[in-house]
Amino acid sequence: MAACHAARPGIRVVVLERKSDGGRKILISGGGRCNVLPAELDERRFVTASSPNSLRKILRGWPLPAMRRFFEGDAALPLVEEVETGKLFPVANTSRSVRDALVNLAARRGVEVRTNTTVVGIEPAAGRWRVLIEGSEPLTADAVIVATGGLSVPQTGSEGFAFRNLTNLGFTLHPTYPALTPLTISPPTFADLAGVSLDVDITARSASEQRRASGGFLFTHRGFSGPALLDVSHVAVRARLAGEERAVLTVDWRGLGSEGWQQRLQPGPGLVVTSLRKELPTRLADRLMQEADVDLDTPASRLDRESRRRLLQALSSFTLPWSSDEGYRKAEVTGGGIALEEVDPVTMECRRHPGLYVVGESLDAFGPIGGYNFSWAWVTGHLAGRAAGSRLAGSRADVASR
C-alpha cells in the first residue's frame, strides 16, 4: 500500500521483501478469505498506550469510503458487503485476490520488488538513509518506509525488525505483547468440547483494565478461541506479563443475559437439559449442567432454588478458567510498539528523523477482529506513501527549478 501511493513519475520506489512472495499476513487472514474493510472504523475500539489524539488523527486520514474507492477503482478489486455484518470482502472470496491486486497495482505504477531480501538495519547517511542488506551492498535512499509488521505469526516474516532497529535510533517503544491470541488451559479440561462454537458475550477484567466483546466463541483442544475471545484476550495477556492477579473472564452463553436465561429456566414440562439444548450445543448444555452440579435428568418442574441459582450463574456469568495463551505463534497482531507520538499523524514521518516513516503493526495500536487491523495497515501505508512520494517529488522539482 505504501509503495503504491509513493510511486510517481521520476521517483524510484523499491520494495524489499524478506520472503519469496510477500503479503503472507493477507494470505492467511480469515481462513483464506480476507475481510478487507470493516463495516465501520470506530476509533474507540482500538487499543493503544499512546496518544488517543494521534490515533484519532491517523484513522481519519483516509476514510472508509475513500479506501473502498481505492480498492474497487485503482486496485481493480471488486468488493461485496456481507449482509449480516456490513464487512467488505473481495468478490473473488479469496485472500490471494487482495494480495495480488496490490502487487499488480504496484507493478503497473513502476514499483520494483526485490524478494528474498533480508534487511538487517537502517542508518542515517548525510541527509539520506542507508539500508543494510544481508549478503548485498547497502541501498541508499532519500526516504525509507518501515512496513515490517510486528512479532505475530512469525512464519509470515514478521520478526520485530522495527522494534530492534528503531529503538537504536532513540524511538520510544511501548512494551509489546501478543494480542488477539487464543487462551489455553492446563490441564485441558475442556478438550472434550473442542470444535463447539457459538455466539457469546464475554467480559475480561484485570486490575488495570476491562474489555467486553460479543461474537463467536470456539472451544479448542488446548483452550479457547473465536473472535469474541480474541478481542478481549489482551487483557489476560497483559495482566499475566505484568505479574498482576489473573484476569477474570466471564461468559454469557448466547448473550441472553440473566433475565433471558431466567425465562428459559421457568418451571414446566420436560427436563431442564432439554430446554438448554434448544439454546446451546448439546455437549455444552450437558457440561454446564455438570458445572452447576445439576443432574441431567432433573425435571424443569423440580429445579430447586439453589440449583436454579447455580445454573443461572453458569449460563449467564460463567467464569472461564484459563492458564496461559498461544503467544505470538497464533496472535493476530502485536500489542504495544513504537509510540504514536513519534510520528506525524498526517504523514507518518518520524518527528526526529526526517525521511523515515513507520506504518502498520510496528506502531502502538491494534483493533478488534473484523477488518480493523487491515484498515490500520491501509491507512498508515497510504499516508506514508503519499507523503514520501510528495516530499521527494517536491524536492526534485526544487532542484530542477534551480
Secondary structure, 3 states (H helix, E strand, C coil): CHHHHHCCCCCCCEEECCCCCCCHHHHHHHHCCCCCECCCCCHHHCECCCCHHHHHHHHCCCCHHHHHHHHHHHCCCCEEECCCCCCEEECCCCHHHHHHHHHHHHHHCCCEEECCCCEEEEEEECCEEEEEECCCCCEEECCEEECCCCCCCHHHCCCCHHHHHHHCCCCCEEEEEEECCCEECCCCCCHHHCCCEEEEEEEEECCCCEEEEEEEEEECCCEEECHHHHHHHHHHHHHHHCCCCCCEEEEEECCCHHHHHHHHCCCCCCEHHHHHHCCCCHHHHHHHHHHCCCCCCCEHHHCCHHHHHHHHHHHHCEECCCCEECHHHCCCEEEEEECHHHECCCCCEECCCCCEEECHHHECCECCCCCHHHHHHHHHHHHHHHHHHHHHHHHHHHHHHC
